[in-house]
Amino acid sequence: MQNPASTHTTRTQQIRDDLDQSRRRGALQQIQIPPCPELLAQLQQAMSGDEPDLNLVARIASSDVAMAATLLRIANGPLFKPVGLPCTTVGQAMTRIGLRESIAVMTGFLARHAIPVNAPQLARFWERSTKRAIAMATIAQQLPGLSPDLAHSFGLFLHVGMPVLLQSVRGYASTMVEAAARIDRPYIATENANHKTDHAVVGALVVRVWNLPPVLMAAIRLHHDFAALGNADIDPEVHTLVAAGLIAEHLMRRHEGLPEDADWAGHHQDAMDWLHIGWDDLAHWEEAVIAQFDAA
């Protein structure tokens, strides 16, 4: 009998191999992935050991003036309701915010500047990505075993394939308009029909090239493949990210006064069943998420 852990590794490995092959000889050849920011690579290294290298994290935070200013602004802002003197150094800011939250802020800052988005089709892209990341991290706090850091990264990078496609592929802007308007097939079906790839594949490729966790790569690759939810050949953590991601997106849309999307209408029960939650739990999660939105 095959070891389940081995099966999960094989499926994630298959996704990685498919990405590599398509990048060499397939539809991904034309995709230009921005290089991973050097500071983000250093940040990953600082956090990769059993114990984080706090001195290195502090040096990274201080090495970019704008990033340091972002940390100070958040630490002195209403989210943390500071009492007493304002923070004046990056070290003070990180102490007030907390290590995990500081890493999340720095990761978002570096990603935003590595992949700038100026297209009207993606108005507020990084603002909404940050909002989704906040929702994911808040949901993760309700789910034993799901890392809030990983959940935050999933929310942040979930749709990163879209701006990369927009910068790399002629006609993708028109595809976005068409895909959003069509009700006869999923968004990614229109992407694949027009370009032989989609934002889930390209987003997974960004994560692969940037050397982010393999489980993050797999979850982003599968985040529209709800038919696979619960399949035994996929790491349970991937399923949990995908299911939580559907809920985070739904709560964002409710907060913004938008109607339910097709993914939620068709698959919310599968996601809730996987996470073992009911409607009362969902209402509790929504309260927690909205509180974080309002504070941010």
N, C-alpha and C positions, 0 to 999 in steps of 0.2 A: 504493500500500500504506500502511495506517495506521501511524503511529508508535506503537510499543508504549507509550512513556512517555505519549503522549497518551491512549491507551486506558485506561491505569491511572488517569490523572487523571480521565477521564470516569467511570469506575466509582466512584471515591471521591466525585466530585462528585454522582453519582446518589444515593449513599447520603445525602449531606448534604441534597440537595434533597428526597428522600423524607422525611427527618426533619423538615425545615422545613414541608413541606406537611402532614404528619400532625399537627404541632404546631398549625398554624393551623386545620385543618378536619377532622382525623381523630381516631384513637384516642388520640393523645398530648395532646389538649387538656386532659384532666383531670390530667395528670401535673405535679406540683409539683417542679421542680428547685431544690434549695437553691442560693443564689448562690455563685459561686466565691469562696473566701476572698480578701480583699484581699491578704493576705501571699503567697498562692500566685500571684496575678496578678503581684505585684511580683517574685516569684522567677522566674517564667517570663521576665519582661522582663530580669532580670539575667543570665539564661543564654541569651538569644536572639541575642546578637551573635557575631561571630567569636571574640571573647575574652570570657569571663564577667567581669561586674563584681563582683570579689571584695569590694570595700568594701560594695557594696549587699547582697550575700549575707550578709556578717557583720552588717550592721545589721538585716536581716530576722531572722536567727537570734537576735539579742539582744533583739528587740522584744517577744517573748512569753516570759514567765518560765518557763512550763511547757515550752515547746519548747526553750529554752536548757537547762533542767534535764535534759531527755531526751538532748540531745547530750552533756552532761557525764557522765550516767550511763553511756551507751554507751562513751564514750571511756575511762572509768575501770573498765569492766567486763572480764570475762574474754575477750570476743571479741578484744580488741586486746592482751591480755596486757601491759599497760603496765609499763615498767621505769622506775624512778626516781620522781620526785615526781608526784602526781596532777595532772591538769588542773584549773585553778581558774577559767579564763575560757573563753568560747565560742570565741574565736580559737584557743586552745590545743587545745580539743576538736576543732575542725574540721581543724586541722593533723594531729592524730593519726589521726582517722578517714579523712580524705581528702575532697576536694571532692565527688566523685561520690557517695560514701556519705552525706555530710552532706546533700546535696540530696535523696537518697532518704528519709532519716529525716525531714526537714522536710516533704516532700510527703506522706508517710504520716501524720504528726502532724496536718497541716492538713486532710487529707481525712477522717480519723477524727472530728475535732471538727466539721467542717461537716455530716457525715451520721452522727449518732449512731444506734446500733443497740441497742435494748433488748428486742427481741422474742425469745421463746424459740425461735421457728422459725429464727432466725439467730444462735444461740448461738455465740460466739467468731468472729463474722464478720470483724472487722478483724484479729484475731489470725491467722486462716487466710489472709486476704488478704495480710497482711505475709509470712507464710510462703511463699505462692505467689510473691510478688514476689522474695523471696530466691532461690527455686528458679529463677525465670526469669532473674535477673541472673547466677546461677552458670552456667546453661546457655548464656547469651549469650557468656560468656567462652570457650566451646568452639566458637563459631560465628563464623568470620570475617565481618565485615560487619554483624553485628547489634549495635546499640548496647545495652550493658547498662542504660543509663538508660531507654531506650524499653522494653526487656524488663521492667524493674522496674515501670514504670508500667502496662504491660499486666497483669502479675500482680496489681498492687494494685487496679486499677479493673475487672478482668474481670467480676465479678459485682455491681458497684455498682448495677445496675438493680434488684436484688432489694429492698434496703432502701428505695429510692425508690418502688417499686411498693407495698411494704407500707404506706408512709406515705400514699400517694395514692389507692389503689384499694380500695374496699370488697370484702371477700371474698378478697383475695389471700392472706391467711394460710391459708385453707382450700385454696386452689389449690395452695400449696406442699406441703401434706400430700398432696393427691391426686396431684400431679405426681411426687412422690418415690416414691409407692406403685405407680403404674401401670407395667406392664412391656410394655404393648401399643403404646406410642407414646412419642416423646421428651418430655422435660421441657417444652421450649418449645412443643410441640404442645398440651399441656394448658393452658399459659398463654394461648396464642392462642385456643383454643376458649372459654375462660372470659372473656377480657378484650380480645380482638382486638389484643393486643400481647404482648411478652415481654421478659424481662430483658436479652436481647442488644440489642434495639432501644432500650430505655430507658437502658441503660448507654452506648450510643453517643451518645444524646442528652445525657447528662451531660457527656461528653467534648466534644461540640459546643458546649454552652452555656458550658463552662468554658474554651473556646478552647485545648484541648490539641491535640497534633499530629493532622492529618487521618488519617495512617496508623494511629494509635491508635484513632481513631473507627471506621475501616473494619474493623480487626481485631476489635474488640469486637463490632461488628455481625455479623460473619461467624463468630464463634468456635464456633458449633455447626453451621455449614454446611460439613461436611466433604466433601460431594459436590462442592463448588466448589474443593477443594484442587488447585492446579496449573492452574486455568483461566487462559488467557492474558490475559483482560481485567481481572485483579486484580494489583495491585502484588506482586511477589515477596516484599517485606518483610512484607506482610500475611500471605501464606501461611506464611512462616517463623515469625511470631508465633503464628499459630493452631496450627501443628504443634508448636512448642516448648511452647505452653500445654497441649496435650494430654499431653505427656510430663511437664511439671511437676506437673500434677494427679495423674497416675498415681504419680509418685514420692512425692508428699505422702501419697496414700492408702496406699501400701506402708509408709511411715514410721509411719503411724498405725494400722497393722494392719487396714485396711479392705479389702474385696474389690474386684476390678476393677469399674469401672462400664461401662455399655453403650457409651459413647463410645470408651473404650479398646479394648474387645472388638471393636468394629466397624470401627475406623479407625486403629488403631495402625500397621499396616503402611504405610498411605498416608502417615502423618506421618513415619515413619522413612525411607521412600523419598524424600520431598521433601527431608529434611534430609541424605540420603546417609549414614545411620548404620546400623550393625548392632547385634546384641545385645551384643557386646563393648563397643562404644562406649556403649551405654545403661548397662551395668554400671559403666563408668568414670564416667559422669555421675552415676549414683546415689551413688557413693562421695563425689564432690565435693559434691553437694547435701546429703547427710546430714551431712557434716562441717560445713557451714554451719548446718544446723538445730541440731545439737548445740552449736555454739559460741554461737549466738544464744540 
